Amino acid sequence: MPADLPPPGRPALLGQNQYGKAETRVVRVTREGRTHHIRDLSVSVALSGDLDDTHYAGRNAAVLPTDTAKNTVFAFAKEYGIDSAEQFGILLARHFVTATRTVRRARVRIEEYAWDRIGPAAGGTAAGEPARHSFVRRGDAVRTAQISYDGDGWEVLGGLKHLTVLNSTDSEFHGFLKDRYTTLREAYDRVLATEISAWWRHRGTLGGPTPGEPDHPAAEGAAPDDRDWDACWHRARSSLLDAFATTYSHSLQQTLYQMGARVLADCPGIEEIRLSLPNKHHFPVDLTPFGLTNDNEVYFAADRPYGLIEATVLRPGAAARIPADLTNLP
Ligand SMILES: O=c1[nH]c(=O)c2[nH]c(=O)[nH]c2[nH]1
């Protein structure tokens, strides 16, 4: 049959086709004692080969399920580790073509997200040592500010968003309420990851003196750089990172409180902080169907749904003025 004619009884010709699993989010943790290393990938597999029958006739004998492609990504992460995106992609592509009779070509596309250890270079950690199992995602954090003035006084909010952090251990979640719909297993060693959105309010009230003026309340007993907005923002950011890295967590709620309290302790000019912390769930992958163990090494990084933990932390006596819906604006 000529290649450019449909098979008998088929009205149209099948052109180029490929299929696979897109965007498998795999996080591989490698442990050297208490020092952990992480690789974080999004892997998209596209396979092509002898697939006319499934398209024309609905016969699936040549189709390796996309679910299998996803499982292979997780199993290879366990068995071979992730040295680099290229090396991991080569292993996968070779496997699909050599192990599956009907697959003639495999294309593996990978995005890798880079993480830095929380530490002096990335901000955070009072001890000055890079954290051993606490990481901040490189890149996309954004500084925010909102200034209000009514002719009399000022309100200055500082903040940040898209600051993504991960602890690969020292996080538990158990002892929670259970009802007939609860299926969550108690966790005694889990990954805790979140994308921090924070707004903090500098001391000074609408109708009060202008921040930075000598009679402003923050001038009394405050650190000299208290109104150095850049220094204050950087100190708040590193306090958030430091508290995240050093809190042994029993819930994201507890970690949130510690992060807020640390900012208030470290930044005398800040009265109030509101945090919005999505729980970026990392589920250990069950590798037992493939005869493999998973000692908290291979995780599926789910993007939704996610828990969303939000709270304001206040200096005693301070008014709560940051609107509850400000922190999760896009
Ligand atoms: O830190 C957490 N807090 C929760 O309220 C919660 N709920 C849940 O399912 N997982 C978690 N984790």
Ligand as a Chemical Component Dictionary entry (heavy atoms), coordinates in Angstrom:
data_LIG
# 
_chem_comp.id                   LIG 
_chem_comp.type                 NON-POLYMER 
_chem_comp.pdbx_formal_charge   0 
_chem_comp.three_letter_code    LIG 
# 
loop_
_chem_comp_atom.comp_id 
_chem_comp_atom.atom_id 
_chem_comp_atom.alt_atom_id 
_chem_comp_atom.type_symbol 
_chem_comp_atom.charge 
_chem_comp_atom.model_Cartn_x 
_chem_comp_atom.model_Cartn_y 
_chem_comp_atom.model_Cartn_z 
_chem_comp_atom.pdbx_ordinal 
LIG O1 O1 O 0 1.478  20.623 57.573 1  
LIG C1 C1 C 0 0.351  20.209 57.241 2  
LIG N1 N1 N 0 -0.754 20.783 57.738 3  
LIG C2 C2 C 0 -2.006 20.376 57.426 4  
LIG O2 O2 O 0 -3.025 20.961 57.922 5  
LIG C3 C3 C 0 -2.117 19.294 56.536 6  
LIG N2 N2 N 0 -3.186 18.644 56.014 7  
LIG C4 C4 C 0 -2.695 17.669 55.196 8  
LIG O3 O3 O 0 -3.403 16.884 54.541 9  
LIG N3 N3 N 0 -1.340 17.689 55.213 10 
LIG C5 C5 C 0 -0.960 18.690 56.032 11 
LIG N4 N4 N 0 0.253  19.154 56.394 12 
# 
loop_
_chem_comp_bond.comp_id 
_chem_comp_bond.atom_id_1 
_chem_comp_bond.atom_id_2 
_chem_comp_bond.value_order 
_chem_comp_bond.pdbx_ordinal 
LIG O1 C1 DOUB 1  
LIG C1 N1 SING 2  
LIG C1 N4 SING 3  
LIG N1 C2 SING 4  
LIG C2 O2 DOUB 5  
LIG C2 C3 SING 6  
LIG C3 N2 SING 7  
LIG C3 C5 DOUB 8  
LIG N2 C4 SING 9  
LIG C4 O3 DOUB 10 
LIG C4 N3 SING 11 
LIG N3 C5 SING 12 
LIG C5 N4 SING 13 
# 
